[in-house]
Amino acid sequence: MKIRFKDVSSGIVEARGIWEVQDGVYINEITVLKKGHDVSIELPQKNFKGKDGRFHYLNIINFEDENKEIIFKLEVKDAYLEWRRKNKKVLVYSDND
């Protein structure tokens, strides 16, 4: 799996992944979330407001069954954890005095 990550410093979002499906074809916005000590993966969705006034959500990445989705998310999580081991997060503090 060819996936690259970028650090994000906002709330529970740890990083965003860009997955190379095939040469020159990418899917953006695979999100890595950290809640406490748990890391989870959120896949990209498109949302829109329908004529009925309700919001509808469509998955950008679809799977044949739930097991394939779970395996894919675990592979992304493992790739992220390996990337994080190699690239430690640097926290920068500013002193306003």
Order of alpha helices (4+ residues) and beta strands (2+ residues): beta-beta-beta-beta-beta-beta-alpha
